[in-house]
């Protein structure tokens, strides 16, 4: 099994929190920001959900 070196990942947060390594899966968790494109995806899904609800689930 591949060993992960958690020290090679730089800490870019302002509060000086070190990343957390999930040893079994090798996933590294650290504070970060949500990408802008993901906000657009979330807003798009919410708008589509409201449209779908009004268009197909309302009485004729």
PDB file of N, CA, C and O in Angstrom:
ATOM      1  N   UNK A   1       0.840  -1.172   0.000  1.00  0.00           N
ATOM      2  CA  UNK A   1       0.000   0.000   0.000  1.00  0.00           C
ATOM      3  C   UNK A   1       0.891   1.243   0.000  1.00  0.00           C
ATOM      4  O   UNK A   1       1.922   1.287   0.671  1.00  0.00           O
ATOM      5  N   UNK A   2       0.472   2.245  -0.764  1.00  0.00           N
ATOM      6  CA  UNK A   2       1.246   3.474  -0.892  1.00  0.00           C
ATOM      7  C   UNK A   2       1.166   4.305   0.391  1.00  0.00           C
ATOM      8  O   UNK A   2       0.090   4.479   0.964  1.00  0.00           O
ATOM      9  N   UNK A   3       2.304   4.808   0.826  1.00  0.00           N
ATOM     10  CA  UNK A   3       2.356   5.666   2.009  1.00  0.00           C
ATOM     11  C   UNK A   3       2.206   7.125   1.583  1.00  0.00           C
ATOM     12  O   UNK A   3       2.799   7.554   0.594  1.00  0.00           O
ATOM     13  N   UNK A   4       1.415   7.874   2.329  1.00  0.00           N
ATOM     14  CA  UNK A   4       1.189   9.274   2.022  1.00  0.00           C
ATOM     15  C   UNK A   4       2.002  10.144   2.964  1.00  0.00           C
ATOM     16  O   UNK A   4       2.047   9.911   4.172  1.00  0.00           O
ATOM     17  N   UNK A   5       2.644  11.153   2.384  1.00  0.00           N
ATOM     18  CA  UNK A   5       3.415  12.100   3.181  1.00  0.00           C
ATOM     19  C   UNK A   5       2.595  13.372   3.335  1.00  0.00           C
ATOM     20  O   UNK A   5       2.496  14.172   2.404  1.00  0.00           O
ATOM     21  N   UNK A   6       2.016  13.554   4.494  1.00  0.00           N
ATOM     22  CA  UNK A   6       1.144  14.704   4.720  1.00  0.00           C
ATOM     23  C   UNK A   6       1.934  16.013   4.779  1.00  0.00           C
ATOM     24  O   UNK A   6       1.359  17.087   4.599  1.00  0.00           O
ATOM     25  N   UNK A   7       3.214  15.939   5.022  1.00  0.00           N
ATOM     26  CA  UNK A   7       4.032  17.145   5.167  1.00  0.00           C
ATOM     27  C   UNK A   7       4.354  17.802   3.831  1.00  0.00           C
ATOM     28  O   UNK A   7       4.804  18.948   3.812  1.00  0.00           O
ATOM     29  N   UNK A   8       4.138  17.119   2.719  1.00  0.00           N
ATOM     30  CA  UNK A   8       4.436  17.735   1.427  1.00  0.00           C
ATOM     31  C   UNK A   8       3.326  18.673   0.963  1.00  0.00           C
ATOM     32  O   UNK A   8       3.504  19.412  -0.005  1.00  0.00           O
ATOM     33  N   UNK A   9       2.173  18.648   1.652  1.00  0.00           N
ATOM     34  CA  UNK A   9       1.080  19.540   1.310  1.00  0.00           C
ATOM     35  C   UNK A   9       1.202  20.804   2.136  1.00  0.00           C
ATOM     36  O   UNK A   9       1.198  20.760   3.366  1.00  0.00           O
ATOM     37  N   UNK A  10       1.312  21.934   1.448  1.00  0.00           N
ATOM     38  CA  UNK A  10       1.513  23.198   2.148  1.00  0.00           C
ATOM     39  C   UNK A  10       0.215  23.683   2.774  1.00  0.00           C
ATOM     40  O   UNK A  10      -0.876  23.463   2.248  1.00  0.00           O
ATOM     41  N   UNK A  11       0.361  24.335   3.890  1.00  0.00           N
ATOM     42  CA  UNK A  11      -0.783  24.913   4.576  1.00  0.00           C
ATOM     43  C   UNK A  11      -1.003  26.315   4.026  1.00  0.00           C
ATOM     44  O   UNK A  11      -0.170  27.200   4.224  1.00  0.00           O
ATOM     45  N   UNK A  12      -2.127  26.523   3.333  1.00  0.00           N
ATOM     46  CA  UNK A  12      -2.409  27.823   2.737  1.00  0.00           C
ATOM     47  C   UNK A  12      -3.478  28.595   3.495  1.00  0.00           C
ATOM     48  O   UNK A  12      -3.847  29.696   3.087  1.00  0.00           O
ATOM     49  N   UNK A  13      -3.974  28.047   4.573  1.00  0.00           N
ATOM     50  CA  UNK A  13      -5.026  28.741   5.316  1.00  0.00           C
ATOM     51  C   UNK A  13      -4.420  29.792   6.245  1.00  0.00           C
ATOM     52  O   UNK A  13      -3.246  29.727   6.609  1.00  0.00           O
ATOM     53  N   UNK A  14      -5.251  30.754   6.613  1.00  0.00           N
ATOM     54  CA  UNK A  14      -4.791  31.843   7.468  1.00  0.00           C
ATOM     55  C   UNK A  14      -4.764  31.459   8.940  1.00  0.00           C
ATOM     56  O   UNK A  14      -4.028  32.053   9.728  1.00  0.00           O
ATOM     57  N   UNK A  15      -5.562  30.470   9.311  1.00  0.00           N
ATOM     58  CA  UNK A  15      -5.646  30.107  10.725  1.00  0.00           C
ATOM     59  C   UNK A  15      -4.644  29.037  11.130  1.00  0.00           C
ATOM     60  O   UNK A  15      -4.698  28.536  12.253  1.00  0.00           O
ATOM     61  N   UNK A  16      -3.750  28.685  10.253  1.00  0.00           N
ATOM     62  CA  UNK A  16      -2.636  27.778  10.546  1.00  0.00           C
ATOM     63  C   UNK A  16      -3.096  26.389  11.003  1.00  0.00           C
ATOM     64  O   UNK A  16      -2.545  25.828  11.950  1.00  0.00           O
ATOM     65  N   UNK A  17      -4.093  25.849  10.334  1.00  0.00           N
ATOM     66  CA  UNK A  17      -4.597  24.515  10.643  1.00  0.00           C
ATOM     67  C   UNK A  17      -3.928  23.526   9.699  1.00  0.00           C
ATOM     68  O   UNK A  17      -3.933  23.722   8.484  1.00  0.00           O
ATOM     69  N   UNK A  18      -3.361  22.479  10.250  1.00  0.00           N
ATOM     70  CA  UNK A  18      -2.702  21.498   9.397  1.00  0.00           C
ATOM     71  C   UNK A  18      -3.735  20.563   8.778  1.00  0.00           C
ATOM     72  O   UNK A  18      -4.775  20.306   9.385  1.00  0.00           O
ATOM     73  N   UNK A  19      -3.463  20.051   7.578  1.00  0.00           N
ATOM     74  CA  UNK A  19      -4.411  19.142   6.927  1.00  0.00           C
ATOM     75  C   UNK A  19      -4.550  17.836   7.690  1.00  0.00           C
ATOM     76  O   UNK A  19      -3.625  17.408   8.381  1.00  0.00           O
ATOM     77  N   UNK A  20      -5.715  17.202   7.560  1.00  0.00           N
ATOM     78  CA  UNK A  20      -5.977  15.934   8.223  1.00  0.00           C
ATOM     79  C   UNK A  20      -5.970  14.830   7.181  1.00  0.00           C
ATOM     80  O   UNK A  20      -6.604  14.956   6.134  1.00  0.00           O
ATOM     81  N   UNK A  21      -5.260  13.754   7.462  1.00  0.00           N
ATOM     82  CA  UNK A  21      -5.149  12.627   6.544  1.00  0.00           C
ATOM     83  C   UNK A  21      -5.988  11.468   7.050  1.00  0.00           C
ATOM     84  O   UNK A  21      -5.815  11.006   8.178  1.00  0.00           O
ATOM     85  N   UNK A  22      -6.905  11.001   6.197  1.00  0.00           N
ATOM     86  CA  UNK A  22      -7.631   9.769   6.486  1.00  0.00           C
ATOM     87  C   UNK A  22      -6.731   8.632   6.035  1.00  0.00           C
ATOM     88  O   UNK A  22      -6.575   8.395   4.836  1.00  0.00           O
ATOM     89  N   UNK A  23      -6.148   7.938   6.975  1.00  0.00           N
ATOM     90  CA  UNK A  23      -5.086   6.971   6.707  1.00  0.00           C
ATOM     91  C   UNK A  23      -5.532   5.836   5.785  1.00  0.00           C
ATOM     92  O   UNK A  23      -4.788   5.449   4.885  1.00  0.00           O
ATOM     93  N   UNK A  24      -6.725   5.304   5.994  1.00  0.00           N
ATOM     94  CA  UNK A  24      -7.166   4.156   5.203  1.00  0.00           C
ATOM     95  C   UNK A  24      -7.396   4.495   3.739  1.00  0.00           C
ATOM     96  O   UNK A  24      -7.055   3.703   2.860  1.00  0.00           O
ATOM     97  N   UNK A  25      -7.968   5.659   3.468  1.00  0.00           N
ATOM     98  CA  UNK A  25      -8.312   6.001   2.089  1.00  0.00           C
ATOM     99  C   UNK A  25      -7.290   6.910   1.421  1.00  0.00           C
ATOM    100  O   UNK A  25      -7.254   6.989   0.193  1.00  0.00           O
ATOM    101  N   UNK A  26      -6.470   7.588   2.188  1.00  0.00           N
ATOM    102  CA  UNK A  26      -5.478   8.491   1.622  1.00  0.00           C
ATOM    103  C   UNK A  26      -6.041   9.846   1.250  1.00  0.00           C
ATOM    104  O   UNK A  26      -5.386  10.608   0.538  1.00  0.00           O
ATOM    105  N   UNK A  27      -7.243  10.166   1.716  1.00  0.00           N
ATOM    106  CA  UNK A  27      -7.861  11.452   1.416  1.00  0.00           C
ATOM    107  C   UNK A  27      -7.346  12.479   2.413  1.00  0.00           C
ATOM    108  O   UNK A  27      -7.318  12.236   3.619  1.00  0.00           O
ATOM    109  N   UNK A  28      -6.939  13.632   1.887  1.00  0.00           N
ATOM    110  CA  UNK A  28      -6.435  14.702   2.742  1.00  0.00           C
ATOM    111  C   UNK A  28      -7.487  15.799   2.830  1.00  0.00           C
ATOM    112  O   UNK A  28      -7.957  16.304   1.811  1.00  0.00           O
ATOM    113  N   UNK A  29      -7.850  16.160   4.046  1.00  0.00           N
ATOM    114  CA  UNK A  29      -8.858  17.181   4.300  1.00  0.00           C
ATOM    115  C   UNK A  29      -8.160  18.428   4.815  1.00  0.00           C
ATOM    116  O   UNK A  29      -7.345  18.360   5.735  1.00  0.00           O
ATOM    117  N   UNK A  30      -8.483  19.560   4.218  1.00  0.00           N
ATOM    118  CA  UNK A  30      -7.905  20.817   4.679  1.00  0.00           C
ATOM    119  C   UNK A  30      -8.901  21.936   4.432  1.00  0.00           C
ATOM    120  O   UNK A  30      -9.772  21.805   3.573  1.00  0.00           O
ATOM    121  N   UNK A  31      -8.789  23.030   5.166  1.00  0.00           N
ATOM    122  CA  UNK A  31      -9.698  24.147   4.936  1.00  0.00           C
ATOM    123  C   UNK A  31      -9.446  24.744   3.562  1.00  0.00           C
ATOM    124  O   UNK A  31      -8.300  24.880   3.135  1.00  0.00           O
ATOM    125  N   UNK A  32     -10.491  25.089   2.893  1.00  0.00           N
ATOM    126  CA  UNK A  32     -10.352  25.674   1.562  1.00  0.00           C
ATOM    127  C   UNK A  32     -11.633  26.383   1.170  1.00  0.00           C
ATOM    128  O   UNK A  32     -12.558  26.515   1.972  1.00  0.00           O
ATOM    129  N   UNK A  33     -11.674  26.834  -0.059  1.00  0.00           N
ATOM    130  CA  UNK A  33     -12.854  27.542  -0.529  1.00  0.00           C
ATOM    131  C   UNK A  33     -13.588  26.702  -1.568  1.00  0.00           C
ATOM    132  O   UNK A  33     -13.015  25.810  -2.193  1.00  0.00           O
ATOM    133  N   UNK A  34     -14.850  27.008  -1.729  1.00  0.00           N
ATOM    134  CA  UNK A  34     -15.671  26.325  -2.722  1.00  0.00           C
ATOM    135  C   UNK A  34     -15.486  27.049  -4.049  1.00  0.00           C
ATOM    136  O   UNK A  34     -15.580  28.275  -4.088  1.00  0.00           O
ATOM    137  N   UNK A  35     -15.221  26.321  -5.147  1.00  0.00           N
ATOM    138  CA  UNK A  35     -15.039  26.974  -6.444  1.00  0.00           C
ATOM    139  C   UNK A  35     -16.314  27.696  -6.901  1.00  0.00           C
ATOM    140  O   UNK A  35     -17.426  27.281  -6.576  1.00  0.00           O
ATOM    141  N   UNK A  36     -16.131  28.772  -7.653  1.00  0.00           N
ATOM    142  CA  UNK A  36     -17.254  29.584  -8.125  1.00  0.00           C
ATOM    143  C   UNK A  36     -18.168  28.764  -9.027  1.00  0.00           C
ATOM    144  O   UNK A  36     -19.389  28.904  -8.955  1.00  0.00           O
ATOM    145  N   UNK A  37     -17.603  27.917  -9.871  1.00  0.00           N
ATOM    146  CA  UNK A  37     -18.425  27.134 -10.793  1.00  0.00           C
ATOM    147  C   UNK A  37     -19.378  26.210 -10.037  1.00  0.00           C
ATOM    148  O   UNK A  37     -20.463  25.903 -10.530  1.00  0.00           O
ATOM    149  N   UNK A  38     -18.983  25.767  -8.850  1.00  0.00           N
ATOM    150  CA  UNK A  38     -19.849  24.893  -8.072  1.00  0.00           C
ATOM    151  C   UNK A  38     -21.060  25.656  -7.535  1.00  0.00           C
ATOM    152  O   UNK A  38     -22.143  25.085  -7.408  1.00  0.00           O
ATOM    153  N   UNK A  39     -20.885  26.932  -7.221  1.00  0.00           N
ATOM    154  CA  UNK A  39     -22.029  27.755  -6.829  1.00  0.00           C
ATOM    155  C   UNK A  39     -23.029  27.865  -7.978  1.00  0.00           C
ATOM    156  O   UNK A  39     -24.238  27.793  -7.758  1.00  0.00           O
ATOM    157  N   UNK A  40     -22.528  28.040  -9.207  1.00  0.00           N
ATOM    158  CA  UNK A  40     -23.409  28.118 -10.368  1.00  0.00           C
ATOM    159  C   UNK A  40     -24.157  26.806 -10.589  1.00  0.00           C
ATOM    160  O   UNK A  40     -25.329  26.818 -10.966  1.00  0.00           O
ATOM    161  N   UNK A  41     -23.502  25.696 -10.362  1.00  0.00           N
ATOM    162  CA  UNK A  41     -24.161  24.392 -10.492  1.00  0.00           C
ATOM    163  C   UNK A  41     -25.274  24.265  -9.459  1.00  0.00           C
ATOM    164  O   UNK A  41     -26.371  23.807  -9.781  1.00  0.00           O
ATOM    165  N   UNK A  42     -25.003  24.663  -8.233  1.00  0.00           N
ATOM    166  CA  UNK A  42     -26.008  24.576  -7.171  1.00  0.00           C
ATOM    167  C   UNK A  42     -27.202  25.474  -7.477  1.00  0.00           C
ATOM    168  O   UNK A  42     -28.348  25.050  -7.329  1.00  0.00           O
ATOM    169  N   UNK A  43     -26.947  26.699  -7.901  1.00  0.00           N
ATOM    170  CA  UNK A  43     -28.031  27.625  -8.238  1.00  0.00           C
ATOM    171  C   UNK A  43     -28.831  27.094  -9.417  1.00  0.00           C
ATOM    172  O   UNK A  43     -30.060  27.166  -9.415  1.00  0.00           O
ATOM    173  N   UNK A  44     -28.145  26.560 -10.425  1.00  0.00           N
ATOM    174  CA  UNK A  44     -28.835  25.990 -11.582  1.00  0.00           C
ATOM    175  C   UNK A  44     -29.730  24.826 -11.204  1.00  0.00           C
ATOM    176  O   UNK A  44     -30.849  24.718 -11.705  1.00  0.00           O
ATOM    177  N   UNK A  45     -29.255  23.958 -10.332  1.00  0.00           N
ATOM    178  CA  UNK A  45     -30.073  22.825  -9.897  1.00  0.00           C
ATOM    179  C   UNK A  45     -31.288  23.283  -9.089  1.00  0.00           C
ATOM    180  O   UNK A  45     -32.371  22.713  -9.215  1.00  0.00           O
ATOM    181  N   UNK A  46     -31.106  24.301  -8.268  1.00  0.00           N
ATOM    182  CA  UNK A  46     -32.240  24.826  -7.507  1.00  0.00           C
ATOM    183  C   UNK A  46     -33.285  25.463  -8.420  1.00  0.00           C
ATOM    184  O   UNK A  46     -34.483  25.254  -8.232  1.00  0.00           O
ATOM    185  N   UNK A  47     -32.839  26.235  -9.403  1.00  0.00           N
ATOM    186  CA  UNK A  47     -33.764  26.857 -10.354  1.00  0.00           C
ATOM    187  C   UNK A  47     -34.487  25.789 -11.157  1.00  0.00           C
ATOM    188  O   UNK A  47     -35.701  25.873 -11.342  1.00  0.00           O
ATOM    189  N   UNK A  48     -33.762  24.786 -11.635  1.00  0.00           N
ATOM    190  CA  UNK A  48     -34.385  23.695 -12.376  1.00  0.00           C
ATOM    191  C   UNK A  48     -35.389  22.947 -11.503  1.00  0.00           C
ATOM    192  O   UNK A  48     -36.455  22.564 -11.986  1.00  0.00           O
ATOM    193  N   UNK A  49     -35.073  22.735 -10.247  1.00  0.00           N
ATOM    194  CA  UNK A  49     -35.980  22.046  -9.337  1.00  0.00           C
ATOM    195  C   UNK A  49     -37.280  22.803  -9.139  1.00  0.00           C
ATOM    196  O   UNK A  49     -38.351  22.198  -9.112  1.00  0.00           O
ATOM    197  N   UNK A  50     -37.200  24.118  -9.001  1.00  0.00           N
ATOM    198  CA  UNK A  50     -38.412  24.934  -8.857  1.00  0.00           C
ATOM    199  C   UNK A  50     -39.221  24.885 -10.144  1.00  0.00           C
ATOM    200  O   UNK A  50     -40.443  24.737 -10.098  1.00  0.00           O
ATOM    201  N   UNK A  51     -38.561  25.007 -11.289  1.00  0.00           N
ATOM    202  CA  UNK A  51     -39.254  24.913 -12.584  1.00  0.00           C
ATOM    203  C   UNK A  51     -39.952  23.568 -12.726  1.00  0.00           C
ATOM    204  O   UNK A  51     -41.123  23.519 -13.101  1.00  0.00           O
ATOM    205  N   UNK A  52     -39.262  22.492 -12.436  1.00  0.00           N
ATOM    206  CA  UNK A  52     -39.821  21.152 -12.566  1.00  0.00           C
ATOM    207  C   UNK A  52     -41.017  20.976 -11.635  1.00  0.00           C
ATOM    208  O   UNK A  52     -42.035  20.397 -12.015  1.00  0.00           O
ATOM    209  N   UNK A  53     -40.879  21.479 -10.424  1.00  0.00           N
ATOM    210  CA  UNK A  53     -41.965  21.380  -9.456  1.00  0.00           C
ATOM    211  C   UNK A  53     -43.205  22.119  -9.947  1.00  0.00           C
ATOM    212  O   UNK A  53     -44.314  21.592  -9.866  1.00  0.00           O
ATOM    213  N   UNK A  54     -43.023  23.326 -10.452  1.00  0.00           N
ATOM    214  CA  UNK A  54     -44.164  24.113 -10.912  1.00  0.00           C
ATOM    215  C   UNK A  54     -44.742  23.588 -12.219  1.00  0.00           C
ATOM    216  O   UNK A  54     -45.958  23.620 -12.411  1.00  0.00           O
ATOM    217  N   UNK A  55     -43.908  23.115 -13.101  1.00  0.00           N
ATOM    218  CA  UNK A  55     -44.358  22.677 -14.429  1.00  0.00           C
ATOM    219  C   UNK A  55     -45.035  21.309 -14.390  1.00  0.00           C
ATOM    220  O   UNK A  55     -46.069  21.125 -15.032  1.00  0.00           O
ATOM    221  N   UNK A  56     -44.497  20.377 -13.678  1.00  0.00           N
ATOM    222  CA  UNK A  56     -44.970  18.999 -13.766  1.00  0.00           C
ATOM    223  C   UNK A  56     -45.722  18.508 -12.527  1.00  0.00           C
ATOM    224  O   UNK A  56     -46.375  17.466 -12.593  1.00  0.00           O
ATOM    225  N   UNK A  57     -45.653  19.211 -11.420  1.00  0.00           N
ATOM    226  CA  UNK A  57     -46.313  18.737 -10.212  1.00  0.00           C
ATOM    227  C   UNK A  57     -47.487  19.619  -9.790  1.00  0.00           C
ATOM    228  O   UNK A  57     -48.144  19.330  -8.790  1.00  0.00           O
ATOM    229  N   UNK A  58     -47.753  20.663 -10.520  1.00  0.00           N
ATOM    230  CA  UNK A  58     -48.900  21.503 -10.173  1.00  0.00           C
ATOM    231  C   UNK A  58     -50.134  21.033 -10.947  1.00  0.00           C
ATOM    232  O   UNK A  58     -50.021  20.377 -11.983  1.00  0.00           O
ATOM    233  N   UNK A  59     -51.290  21.376 -10.434  1.00  0.00           N
ATOM    234  CA  UNK A  59     -52.531  20.969 -11.091  1.00  0.00           C
ATOM    235  C   UNK A  59     -52.713  21.747 -12.385  1.00  0.00           C
ATOM    236  O   UNK A  59     -52.342  22.918 -12.467  1.00  0.00           O
ATOM    237  N   UNK A  60     -53.286  21.096 -13.400  1.00  0.00           N
ATOM    238  CA  UNK A  60     -53.480  21.791 -14.695  1.00  0.00           C
ATOM    239  C   UNK A  60     -54.544  22.866 -14.628  1.00  0.00           C
ATOM    240  O   UNK A  60     -54.816  23.529 -15.629  1.00  0.00           O
TER     241      UNK A  60
END
